[in-house]
Amino acid sequence: MGLGLGLELYLDLLSQPCRALYIFARANDIPFEFKRVELMKGQHKTEEFRKVNALMKVPALKDGSFTLAESLWALATTSLRTGRSWPSGAGGWKKRWGSSSSRKPMKAS
């Protein structure tokens, strides 16, 4: 998927949180570059991956110089690209990326 759009997702699809983030991004047509990190091979413990995520955990989301390493926040941040309403920070992401989903926005509870 090397689209050069800036958003990189570091994932091992054997990990449930990684699969959730991957499925969400694909289902909502969010453009990203898939960066495979194989946990069983210890790739998350390499010096190269430590530069992406000092915690050495996946999933990790990188957008330019901005990096997120918590799976819940990575999913929430990625979801902002779908035009849905999330509490904080949604305005900046919506302004930058616009709406990339044809689905109706979620209603606030």
GROMACS elastic network, one bead per residue, 0.5 to 0.9 nm:
[ bonds ]
;  ai    aj funct       b0    kb
    1     4     6  0.85428   500
    1    31     6  0.83351   500
    1    32     6  0.70252   500
    1    33     6  0.52843   500
    1    34     6  0.64901   500
    2     5     6  0.81384   500
    2    32     6  0.78426   500
    2    33     6  0.53687   500
    2    34     6  0.77481   500
    3     6     6  0.82026   500
    3    31     6  0.76375   500
    3    32     6  0.72050   500
    3    33     6  0.65576   500
    4     7     6  0.79477   500
    4     8     6  0.89836   500
    4    32     6  0.81718   500
    4    33     6  0.73131   500
    5     8     6  0.83356   500
    5    31     6  0.70339   500
    5    32     6  0.66997   500
    5    33     6  0.76444   500
    5    63     6  0.87252   500
    6    31     6  0.89645   500
    6    32     6  0.73026   500
    6    33     6  0.77312   500
    6    62     6  0.76620   500
    6    63     6  0.52907   500
    6    64     6  0.55901   500
    7    31     6  0.72805   500
    7    33     6  0.62256   500
    7    34     6  0.88906   500
    7    61     6  0.71721   500
    7    62     6  0.57797   500
    7    64     6  0.70880   500
    8    32     6  0.54790   500
    8    34     6  0.61112   500
    8    35     6  0.66542   500
    8    60     6  0.82237   500
    8    61     6  0.58140   500
    8    62     6  0.50308   500
    8    63     6  0.62774   500
    8    64     6  0.85179   500
    9    18     6  0.88967   500
    9    21     6  0.85419   500
    9    22     6  0.79880   500
    9    32     6  0.66817   500
    9    33     6  0.61984   500
    9    34     6  0.52834   500
    9    35     6  0.57550   500
    9    36     6  0.82666   500
    9    59     6  0.70594   500
    9    60     6  0.59244   500
    9    62     6  0.64476   500
    9    63     6  0.88020   500
    9    74     6  0.89794   500
   10    18     6  0.82501   500
   10    33     6  0.85674   500
   10    34     6  0.64061   500
   10    36     6  0.58626   500
   10    37     6  0.61893   500
   10    52     6  0.87498   500
   10    58     6  0.64328   500
   10    59     6  0.55944   500
   10    60     6  0.50293   500
   10    61     6  0.62846   500
   10    62     6  0.79846   500
   11    14     6  0.86959   500
   11    15     6  0.78857   500
   11    17     6  0.88966   500
   11    18     6  0.53632   500
   11    19     6  0.78108   500
   11    21     6  0.86041   500
   11    22     6  0.78445   500
   11    34     6  0.72412   500
   11    35     6  0.62019   500
   11    36     6  0.52918   500
   11    37     6  0.54882   500
   11    38     6  0.78914   500
   11    58     6  0.57998   500
   11    59     6  0.50721   500
   11    60     6  0.69432   500
   11    61     6  0.88477   500
   12    15     6  0.56899   500
   12    16     6  0.87649   500
   12    18     6  0.60645   500
   12    19     6  0.76732   500
   12    35     6  0.85705   500
   12    36     6  0.58693   500
   12    37     6  0.51934   500
   12    38     6  0.55144   500
   12    39     6  0.66033   500
   12    58     6  0.70802   500
   12    59     6  0.74318   500
   13    16     6  0.71156   500
   13    17     6  0.84909   500
   13    18     6  0.56875   500
   13    19     6  0.51730   500
   13    20     6  0.89333   500
   13    22     6  0.79794   500
   13    36     6  0.81585   500
   13    37     6  0.87053   500
   13    38     6  0.84961   500
   14    18     6  0.75860   500
   14    19     6  0.72781   500
   14    38     6  0.85048   500
   14    39     6  0.83990   500
   15    18     6  0.52273   500
   15    19     6  0.62254   500
   15    20     6  0.87426   500
   15    39     6  0.86591   500
   15    58     6  0.81618   500
   15    59     6  0.84168   500
   16    19     6  0.50314   500
   16    20     6  0.61832   500
   16    21     6  0.87335   500
   17    20     6  0.50991   500
   17    21     6  0.63697   500
   17    22     6  0.86542   500
   17    58     6  0.81504   500
   17    59     6  0.68810   500
   17    71     6  0.61820   500
   17    72     6  0.81277   500
   17    75     6  0.88057   500
   18    21     6  0.52320   500
   18    22     6  0.61025   500
   18    23     6  0.85473   500
   18    58     6  0.68272   500
   18    59     6  0.52177   500
   18    60     6  0.86188   500
   18    71     6  0.74481   500
   19    23     6  0.59120   500
   19    24     6  0.83451   500
   19    59     6  0.89429   500
   20    23     6  0.52635   500
   20    24     6  0.60361   500
   20    25     6  0.85852   500
   20    75     6  0.78712   500
   21    24     6  0.51632   500
   21    25     6  0.61524   500
   21    26     6  0.86199   500
   21    59     6  0.78134   500
   21    71     6  0.77017   500
   21    72     6  0.88183   500
   21    74     6  0.74637   500
   21    75     6  0.54842   500
   21    78     6  0.79340   500
   22    25     6  0.52777   500
   22    26     6  0.61842   500
   22    27     6  0.84952   500
   22    34     6  0.85651   500
   22    75     6  0.89550   500
   23    26     6  0.51988   500
   23    27     6  0.58644   500
   23    28     6  0.84626   500
   24    27     6  0.51784   500
   24    28     6  0.61728   500
   24    29     6  0.86161   500
   24    30     6  0.84288   500
   24    75     6  0.77535   500
   24    78     6  0.82593   500
   24    79     6  0.76374   500
   25    28     6  0.53447   500
   25    29     6  0.61694   500
   25    30     6  0.50210   500
   25    31     6  0.74991   500
   25    32     6  0.78654   500
   25    75     6  0.84816   500
   25    78     6  0.69159   500
   25    79     6  0.75190   500
   25    81     6  0.89326   500
   25    82     6  0.88669   500
   26    29     6  0.51342   500
   26    30     6  0.61382   500
   26    31     6  0.78506   500
   26    32     6  0.87854   500
   27    30     6  0.78346   500
   27   101     6  0.87414   500
   28    31     6  0.89905   500
   28    79     6  0.82491   500
   28    81     6  0.84424   500
   28    82     6  0.63543   500
   28   100     6  0.69713   500
   28   101     6  0.53457   500
   28   102     6  0.79711   500
   28   103     6  0.80424   500
   29    82     6  0.81809   500
   29   100     6  0.63381   500
   29   101     6  0.63784   500
   30    78     6  0.78402   500
   30    79     6  0.85907   500
   30    81     6  0.67330   500
   30    82     6  0.73697   500
   30   100     6  0.63758   500
   30   101     6  0.78480   500
   31   100     6  0.88023   500
   37    41     6  0.85624   500
   37    42     6  0.83674   500
   37    43     6  0.57132   500
   37    44     6  0.62606   500
   37    49     6  0.84097   500
   37    58     6  0.77753   500
   37    59     6  0.89284   500
   38    41     6  0.54793   500
   38    42     6  0.65255   500
   38    43     6  0.54790   500
   38    44     6  0.70857   500
   39    43     6  0.57835   500
   39    44     6  0.59676   500
   39    45     6  0.84589   500
   39    57     6  0.89327   500
   39    58     6  0.85739   500
   40    43     6  0.77135   500
   41    44     6  0.82812   500
   42    45     6  0.55036   500
   42    46     6  0.71954   500
   43    46     6  0.54689   500
   43    47     6  0.89901   500
   43    48     6  0.86703   500
   43    49     6  0.71388   500
   43    56     6  0.89739   500
   44    47     6  0.85576   500
   44    48     6  0.86096   500
   44    49     6  0.57492   500
   44    50     6  0.73505   500
   44    53     6  0.86421   500
   44    56     6  0.52528   500
   44    57     6  0.63187   500
   44    58     6  0.74808   500
   45    48     6  0.83830   500
   45    49     6  0.67130   500
   45    50     6  0.68057   500
   45    56     6  0.58188   500
   45    57     6  0.84137   500
   46    49     6  0.53591   500
   46    50     6  0.62192   500
   46    51     6  0.89395   500
   46    56     6  0.81974   500
   47    51     6  0.66049   500
   48    51     6  0.55374   500
   48    52     6  0.72896   500
   49    52     6  0.51397   500
   49    53     6  0.62279   500
   49    54     6  0.78161   500
   49    56     6  0.67826   500
   50    55     6  0.71642   500
   50    56     6  0.57020   500
   50    57     6  0.89843   500
   51    54     6  0.62901   500
   51    56     6  0.89395   500
   52    56     6  0.81473   500
   52    60     6  0.76700   500
   52    61     6  0.87174   500
   52    62     6  0.75846   500
   52    67     6  0.71568   500
   52    69     6  0.86904   500
   53    56     6  0.52834   500
   53    57     6  0.68074   500
   53    58     6  0.82958   500
   53    60     6  0.69057   500
   53    67     6  0.75720   500
   53    68     6  0.79520   500
   53    69     6  0.63183   500
   54    57     6  0.81036   500
   54    69     6  0.86879   500
   55    58     6  0.88827   500
   55    69     6  0.75562   500
   56    69     6  0.85959   500
   57    60     6  0.71357   500
   57    69     6  0.69521   500
   57    70     6  0.83027   500
   58    61     6  0.87183   500
   58    69     6  0.68477   500
   58    70     6  0.79023   500
   58    71     6  0.73473   500
   59    68     6  0.85818   500
   59    69     6  0.63700   500
   59    70     6  0.70349   500
   59    71     6  0.56240   500
   59    74     6  0.75228   500
   60    67     6  0.71119   500
   60    68     6  0.56694   500
   60    70     6  0.69184   500
   60    71     6  0.71232   500
   60    74     6  0.69135   500
   61    66     6  0.82320   500
   61    67     6  0.56096   500
   61    68     6  0.50644   500
   61    69     6  0.64374   500
   61    70     6  0.86206   500
   61    71     6  0.86852   500
   61    74     6  0.59824   500
   61    75     6  0.89004   500
   61    77     6  0.88887   500
   61    78     6  0.84241   500
   62    65     6  0.70331   500
   62    66     6  0.57044   500
   62    68     6  0.64092   500
   62    69     6  0.86640   500
   63    66     6  0.51320   500
   63    67     6  0.63184   500
   63    68     6  0.86635   500
   64    67     6  0.78680   500
   68    71     6  0.81432   500
   68    73     6  0.71341   500
   68    74     6  0.59630   500
   68    77     6  0.87223   500
   69    72     6  0.89440   500
   69    73     6  0.77740   500
   69    74     6  0.68521   500
   70    73     6  0.54053   500
   70    74     6  0.59372   500
   70    75     6  0.85664   500
   71    75     6  0.60963   500
   71    76     6  0.85361   500
   72    75     6  0.52048   500
   72    76     6  0.61630   500
   72    77     6  0.85523   500
   73    77     6  0.58301   500
   73    78     6  0.82646   500
   74    77     6  0.51425   500
   74    78     6  0.59686   500
   74    79     6  0.84434   500
   75    78     6  0.51213   500
   75    79     6  0.60599   500
   75    80     6  0.88280   500
   76    79     6  0.50726   500
   76    80     6  0.66178   500
   76    86     6  0.76313   500
   77    80     6  0.53565   500
   77    81     6  0.75925   500
   77    86     6  0.86448   500
   77    89     6  0.85071   500
   77    90     6  0.82464   500
   77    93     6  0.83338   500
   78    81     6  0.57920   500
   78    82     6  0.78326   500
   79    82     6  0.54404   500
   79    83     6  0.75812   500
   79    84     6  0.68921   500
   79    85     6  0.89390   500
   79    86     6  0.83126   500
   80    83     6  0.57007   500
   80    84     6  0.58945   500
   80    85     6  0.72068   500
   80    86     6  0.67926   500
   80    89     6  0.85434   500
   80    90     6  0.59538   500
   80    91     6  0.88259   500
   80    93     6  0.63468   500
   80    94     6  0.67167   500
   80    97     6  0.87514   500
   80    99     6  0.84401   500
   81    84     6  0.75795   500
   81    90     6  0.86347   500
   81    93     6  0.66664   500
   81    94     6  0.64190   500
   81    96     6  0.89639   500
   81    97     6  0.61607   500
   81    98     6  0.66866   500
   81    99     6  0.59868   500
   81   100     6  0.61147   500
   81   101     6  0.78639   500
   82    85     6  0.89365   500
   82    94     6  0.83758   500
   82    97     6  0.89229   500
   82    98     6  0.78950   500
   82    99     6  0.52538   500
   82   100     6  0.51108   500
   82   102     6  0.81895   500
   82   103     6  0.80400   500
   82   105     6  0.80656   500
   83    86     6  0.89492   500
   83    90     6  0.83891   500
   83    93     6  0.89156   500
   83    94     6  0.64355   500
   83    97     6  0.89611   500
   83    98     6  0.68476   500
   83   100     6  0.69140   500
   83   101     6  0.69194   500
   83   103     6  0.88359   500
   83   104     6  0.85887   500
   83   105     6  0.64736   500
   84    90     6  0.83198   500
   84    94     6  0.89709   500
   84    99     6  0.83390   500
   84   101     6  0.89859   500
   84   104     6  0.80270   500
   84   106     6  0.58625   500
   84   107     6  0.85273   500
   85    90     6  0.68087   500
   85   105     6  0.68926   500
   85   106     6  0.67159   500
   85   107     6  0.77786   500
   85   108     6  0.73491   500
   86    89     6  0.75725   500
   86    90     6  0.57610   500
   86   108     6  0.87687   500
   87    90     6  0.67254   500
   88    91     6  0.77749   500
   89    92     6  0.57710   500
   89    93     6  0.67188   500
   89    94     6  0.87856   500
   90    93     6  0.53082   500
   90    94     6  0.59178   500
   90    95     6  0.83923   500
   91    94     6  0.51816   500
   91    95     6  0.59997   500
   91    96     6  0.85443   500
   92    95     6  0.51212   500
   92    96     6  0.61438   500
   92    97     6  0.85366   500
   93    96     6  0.50599   500
   93    97     6  0.58167   500
   93    98     6  0.73810   500
   94    97     6  0.52918   500
   94    99     6  0.66623   500
   95    98     6  0.56650   500
   95    99     6  0.89458   500
   97   100     6  0.76565   500
   99   102     6  0.80721   500
  101   104     6  0.80741   500
  101   105     6  0.89968   500
  102   105     6  0.89861   500
  103   106     6  0.88769   500
  104   107     6  0.89190   500
  106   109     6  0.88850   500
